[in-house]
Amino acid sequence: MISLFLQDWQEIVSLYEKDNTYLAELANLLVRNVSYEVPSLKKQISKCQQLQQEYSRKEEECQLAAIEMRERFYSSCKQYGITGDDVRRELLALVQDLPSQLDEIGAGAKGLLEAIDLYQACVQFVCESSTEQVVPLLRHMQARGNTTIYEWRRGVKPASVERPKTEQARESVDQEAIDWGDLGVESVPEAVDYGISVEEASEEIDWGISLEADAQESDAAGIDGGDRSAADTAQIVVLDAGSKAPEGTARGPDALSLLETPETRNQFIDELMELEIFLSQRIVETSEEADILSVSQFQLAPPILQDQTKGKLEAMVAALQDLIGRMTSLRMQHLFMILASPRYVDRVTELLRQKLKQADLLLLKKELMIQKRQEALEEQAALEPKLDLLVQKTKELQKLIEADVSKRYSGRPVNLMGASL
């Protein structure tokens, strides 16, 4: 039985070797391996390597972008003066310190007496018939500090002060949802857009609370109440129109300080800038000593104008610029907006949280890139043994063909030439 099987197998081999059929098949297999199989595996391995490099690059980019986004978050928090641990609560807590900060700025105005007197003397000297008092609000704050609107209008301190009810609502900053109290007026309209982004604030923004002023009192104090726009009526606090405070009692808008009220706050900033421009011009004039006309013009000026030196004027300008900077800083603008609208707090909180969410998403994308890079590495590790085995088999085929052809030519050396493996 075995002998019959061997005979059949020998016959099959003989027929296979007849007319060099086996040699043609080996050559065909060799050509296919060299031309297609080996290059295909090499191409797949090269693609895996490229993918690993690309995923590594994207992983690094995601890491850097996540770090940058967190830095932007903390930079924005720094602008507000918060740590970022609990954005909403910290923003609301900032308003509690605002009155004391405004009082400090008001106290800073007490050092401006010499600059105000210098400005007043110059105006009276140049305009001899002028009896107008320059920078009246700044002069008032220089003498009395950041007083109430009541004291600014009437010239006397109130016997008692009844702050608006919104102050009570802001004290509950430990609560997750803040109750802004019964304001006695319509709530803040949803359509009001306060216009300050997290990145930067517009220079044209209205920084504070617009308060309804008593028309008669405004006229008596020289303050133009004007018509209130829809945005102005969106601000906080007014008592019932029919209610009147007892004599000597500062109530409602009159109980707020000068720097809490938008009209007087803006007037304060304008007067600071007006005084700064005047002093800056005097510095220029003082430096131009060769200007005979300028010198002769001030020969008859009061001593306060003639005795000023460039150093003194520069010190006055520096004090003014410090106050202006503190009042117009981005952080102070945000504080006034927070004071004006709880909706603004929600908006800022959401914008800041979005930065952290984006940073977290970038870190998730980074983890995905790590996973894909690992998959590409594993695929490369699986393909490389296949390539090595195919190259080995192809070389064996090459040697078999070379040996077989060599036999046909009396053992002459035969070398198959072609694409290298």
C-alpha positions in Angstrom: 0.0 0.0 0.0 2.8 2.4 1.0 4.7 1.5 -2.1 1.7 2.3 -4.3 1.4 5.7 -2.6 5.1 6.3 -3.2 4.8 5.4 -6.8 1.9 7.7 -7.3 3.7 10.6 -5.5 6.8 10.0 -7.7 4.7 10.1 -10.8 3.1 13.4 -9.6 6.5 14.9 -9.0 7.7 13.7 -12.3 4.8 15.3 -14.1 5.3 18.5 -12.1 8.9 18.6 -13.2 8.1 17.9 -16.8 8.7 20.8 -19.1 10.0 22.8 -16.1 6.5 23.5 -14.8 7.7 23.8 -11.2 10.4 26.2 -12.2 7.9 28.6 -13.8 5.7 28.4 -10.7 8.7 29.2 -8.4 9.6 32.1 -10.6 6.1 33.4 -10.6 5.9 33.2 -6.8 9.3 34.9 -6.5 8.2 37.7 -8.7 5.0 38.2 -6.8 6.8 38.3 -3.5 9.4 40.7 -4.7 7.0 43.0 -6.7 3.9 43.0 -4.5 3.9 41.2 -1.2 7.1 42.5 0.3 6.5 46.2 -0.8 2.9 46.0 0.5 4.0 44.9 3.9 6.8 47.5 4.0 4.3 50.2 2.9 1.9 49.2 5.8 4.7 49.3 8.3 5.8 52.7 7.0 2.2 54.0 7.3 2.1 52.7 10.9 5.3 54.6 11.6 3.9 57.8 10.1 0.7 57.4 12.1 2.7 57.1 15.3 4.6 60.3 14.5 1.3 62.1 13.6 -0.4 60.9 16.8 2.6 61.9 18.8 2.5 65.4 17.3 -1.2 65.8 17.9 -0.8 64.5 21.5 1.8 67.2 22.2 -0.4 69.8 20.5 -3.4 68.8 22.7 -1.3 68.9 25.8 0.0 72.4 25.0 -3.4 73.6 24.0 -4.9 72.3 27.3 -2.2 74.1 29.3 -2.8 77.3 27.3 -6.5 77.1 27.9 -6.0 76.6 31.6 -3.6 79.5 31.7 -6.2 81.7 29.9 -8.7 80.6 32.5 -6.5 81.6 35.4 -5.5 84.8 33.7 -9.1 85.7 33.3 -9.7 84.9 37.0 -6.7 87.0 37.9 -8.3 89.9 36.1 -11.4 89.5 38.3 -9.3 89.0 41.4 -10.5 85.5 42.1 -8.8 82.1 42.4 -11.2 80.2 40.2 -12.0 77.5 42.7 -15.7 78.5 42.8 -16.2 81.2 40.2 -19.7 82.3 40.9 -19.3 82.5 44.6 -16.0 84.4 44.4 -17.5 86.8 41.9 -20.4 87.6 44.1 -18.1 87.9 47.1 -16.0 90.6 45.3 -18.9 93.0 45.5 -18.8 93.0 49.3 -15.4 94.6 49.2 -16.3 97.2 46.5 -17.5 100.0 49.0 -14.3 99.9 50.9 -12.3 100.0 47.7 -14.2 103.0 46.5 -13.7 104.7 49.9 -10.0 104.2 49.5 -10.1 105.8 46.1 -12.1 108.7 47.5 -9.6 109.1 50.3 -6.8 109.2 47.6 -8.5 112.4 46.3 -7.6 114.2 49.5 -4.0 114.7 48.2 -5.2 116.7 45.2 -5.8 120.0 46.9 -2.7 121.7 45.5 -3.4 120.5 42.0 -7.0 121.8 42.2 -6.0 125.1 43.6 -3.4 125.5 40.9 -6.0 124.7 38.2 -8.5 127.2 39.8 -5.8 129.9 40.0 -4.8 129.4 36.3 -8.5 129.6 35.1 -9.1 132.8 37.1 -5.8 134.3 35.9 -6.4 133.5 32.2 -10.2 134.2 32.3 -10.3 137.2 34.6 -14.1 137.5 34.5 -14.7 133.8 35.3 -16.0 132.9 38.7 -16.8 129.3 37.8 -15.5 126.7 40.3 -13.4 124.1 38.4 -13.8 120.3 39.1 -16.6 120.8 41.7 -17.1 117.1 42.4 -13.4 116.4 42.7 -13.1 119.4 45.1 -15.9 117.9 47.2 -14.3 114.5 47.4 -10.9 116.1 48.2 -12.5 117.7 51.2 -15.0 115.0 52.4 -14.1 111.8 50.6 -16.5 109.3 48.9 -19.7 110.7 50.6 -23.3 109.8 49.9 -25.2 111.4 47.1 -27.3 113.0 49.8 -24.3 114.9 51.2 -23.1 115.9 47.8 -26.5 117.4 46.8 -27.4 119.0 50.1 -24.0 119.8 51.6 -24.7 118.2 55.0 -24.3 114.7 56.3 -27.4 112.6 56.6 -28.6 111.7 60.1 -29.2 108.2 59.0 -28.5 106.1 55.9 -30.9 103.4 54.5 -29.0 101.4 52.0 -31.0 99.7 49.1 -32.3 96.2 49.7 -30.0 94.7 47.2 -27.2 94.9 49.7 -28.9 92.3 51.9 -29.2 90.0 48.9 -25.5 90.1 48.2 -24.6 89.1 51.7 -25.9 85.6 51.0 -23.0 84.7 48.8 -22.6 81.3 50.5 -25.8 80.1 48.8 -25.7 78.4 45.5 -28.6 80.4 44.2 -28.6 84.0 45.2 -31.9 85.7 46.1 -31.6 89.3 44.9 -34.4 90.5 47.1 -37.5 92.6 46.5 -36.1 95.6 44.7 -39.4 97.5 44.6 -39.1 97.8 40.8 -39.2 95.6 37.8 -36.4 93.1 37.6 -33.5 93.4 35.3 -34.7 93.0 31.7 -33.4 89.8 30.0 -32.7 91.7 26.9 -30.0 93.9 28.4 -26.5 93.0 27.2 -23.8 94.4 29.4 -21.1 93.9 26.8 -18.0 92.9 28.7 -16.2 89.7 27.5 -14.0 87.6 29.7 -10.9 88.4 27.6 -11.2 92.1 27.6 -13.7 94.9 28.3 -14.8 97.5 25.8 -13.6 101.0 26.4 -17.1 102.4 25.8 -18.8 100.3 28.4 -21.1 101.8 31.0 -19.5 100.6 34.3 -22.1 100.9 36.9 -25.6 101.1 38.2 -27.9 103.7 36.7 -30.1 105.1 39.5 -33.3 107.1 39.2 -32.6 110.6 40.5 -35.2 113.0 41.9 -35.6 115.6 39.2 -35.9 118.6 41.6 -32.8 117.6 43.6 -30.8 116.9 40.5 -31.6 120.4 39.2 -30.7 122.0 42.5 -27.3 120.3 42.6 -26.4 121.0 39.0 -26.7 117.4 37.9 -28.5 116.6 34.7 -30.7 113.6 35.3 -31.9 113.5 31.7 -34.1 110.9 30.2 -33.3 107.4 31.2 -32.9 104.8 28.4 -34.0 101.2 28.6 -30.5 100.2 29.6 -30.5 102.7 32.4 -33.8 101.5 33.8 -32.3 98.0 33.9 -30.1 99.0 36.9 -30.8 98.2 40.5 -32.6 100.1 43.2 -35.3 102.7 43.5 -37.9 102.9 46.2 -41.6 103.5 45.4 -42.0 106.8 43.5 -44.4 108.1 46.0 -42.3 107.4 49.1 -40.3 110.2 50.5 -37.5 109.9 53.0 -37.8 111.7 56.4 -35.7 114.9 56.7 -32.1 114.0 57.4 -32.4 110.4 56.1 -30.5 109.2 53.0 -32.7 106.6 51.4 -32.6 104.7 48.1 -30.3 106.4 45.4 -29.3 109.1 47.9 -27.9 106.5 50.2 -25.4 105.3 47.6 -21.9 106.8 47.5 -20.6 109.1 44.8 -18.5 106.4 43.2 -21.3 103.8 43.3 -23.5 106.0 41.2 -22.8 106.0 37.5 -23.4 109.7 36.8 -21.1 111.0 39.6 -18.6 108.3 39.1 -18.2 109.2 35.4 -18.0 112.9 36.4 -15.3 112.1 38.9 -13.3 110.3 36.2 -13.8 113.2 33.8 -12.6 115.7 36.3 -9.6 113.7 37.1 -8.7 113.5 33.4 -9.4 117.2 32.9 -7.0 118.0 35.8 -4.4 115.7 34.4 -4.5 117.3 31.0 -4.1 120.7 32.5 -1.1 119.7 34.6 0.5 117.9 31.6 0.2 121.1 29.6 1.8 123.1 32.4 4.7 120.6 32.4 5.2 121.3 28.7 5.1 125.0 29.3 7.5 124.8 32.2 10.0 122.9 30.1 9.9 125.5 27.4 12.0 128.1 29.3 13.2 129.7 26.1 9.6 130.7 25.2 9.8 134.4 26.1 6.1 134.9 25.4 5.2 132.2 27.8 7.5 133.6 30.5 6.2 137.1 30.1 2.6 135.9 30.2 3.0 134.5 33.7 5.1 137.3 35.2 1.9 138.8 36.6 0.5 135.5 37.6 -0.3 134.5 41.2 2.6 133.0 43.2 1.0 129.6 43.1 1.5 129.5 39.3 5.0 130.9 39.3 6.3 128.7 42.1 5.5 125.4 40.6 8.4 123.3 39.4 8.4 120.5 36.8 9.1 117.9 39.5 6.0 119.0 41.6 3.8 119.0 38.5 4.9 115.5 37.5 4.2 114.2 41.1 0.7 115.6 40.8 0.2 114.0 37.4 1.4 110.6 38.8 -1.2 110.8 41.7 -3.9 111.6 39.2 -3.0 108.8 36.9 -3.0 106.4 39.8 -6.5 107.3 40.7 -7.7 107.1 37.1 -6.0 103.7 36.6 -7.7 102.3 39.7 -11.1 103.6 38.7 -10.9 102.5 35.0 -9.1 99.1 35.5 -10.7 96.1 33.9 -11.3 94.5 37.3 -13.2 97.6 38.6 -15.3 97.6 35.4 -16.3 94.0 36.1 -17.1 94.8 39.7 -19.5 97.5 38.6 -21.1 95.1 36.1 -21.5 92.4 38.8 -23.0 95.0 41.1 -25.5 95.9 38.4 -26.7 92.5 37.2 -26.8 89.0 38.6 -27.3 87.9 35.0 -23.8 89.2 34.2 -22.4 87.0 37.0 -24.0 83.9 35.3 -22.6 84.9 32.0 -19.1 85.4 33.2 -19.3 82.2 35.2 -20.3 80.2 32.2 -17.6 81.7 30.0 -14.9 80.9 32.5 -16.2 77.4 32.9 -16.2 76.9 29.2 -12.4 77.4 29.2 -12.0 74.6 31.7 -14.3 72.4 29.7 -12.3 73.0 26.6 -9.1 72.1 28.5 -10.7 68.9 29.7 -11.8 68.0 26.1 -8.3 68.6 24.9 -6.9 66.2 27.5 -9.5 63.6 26.4 -8.3 64.1 22.8 -4.8 63.7 24.0 -5.7 60.3 25.6 -7.3 59.3 22.3 -4.2 60.1 20.4 -2.1 58.0 22.9 -4.5 55.1 22.3 -4.3 55.4 18.5 -0.5 55.7 18.6 -0.4 52.5 20.7 -2.7 50.7 18.2 -0.4 51.8 15.3 2.6 50.5 17.2 0.9 47.2 17.9 0.0 46.8 14.2 3.6 47.5 13.2 4.8 44.9 15.7 2.4 42.4 14.1 3.5 43.2 10.5 7.2 43.1 11.1 7.5 39.3 11.8 5.3 38.6 8.7 7.7 40.7 6.6 10.8 39.0 8.0 9.2 35.5 7.3 8.2 36.5 3.7 11.7 37.9 3.0 13.2 34.7 4.3 10.9 32.5 2.2 11.6 34.6 -0.9 15.3 34.3 -0.4 14.9 30.5 -0.2 13.0 30.5 -3.4 15.7 32.6 -5.0 18.3 30.0 -3.9 16.2 27.1 -5.2 15.8 28.6 -8.6 19.5 29.6 -8.8 20.5 26.0 -7.8 18.1 24.4 -10.3 19.2 26.6 -13.2 22.9 26.0 -12.2 22.4 22.2 -12.6 21.2 22.7 -16.1 24.5 24.5 -17.0 26.9 22.0 -15.5 27.1 23.8 -12.1 27.9 27.2 -13.4 27.1 29.9 -10.8 23.7 31.5 -11.4 22.6 34.8 -9.7 19.1 36.1 -10.0 19.2 39.9 -10.2 16.3 42.3 -9.5 14.7 44.3 -6.7 16.5 44.1 -3.4 14.6 42.8 -0.3 
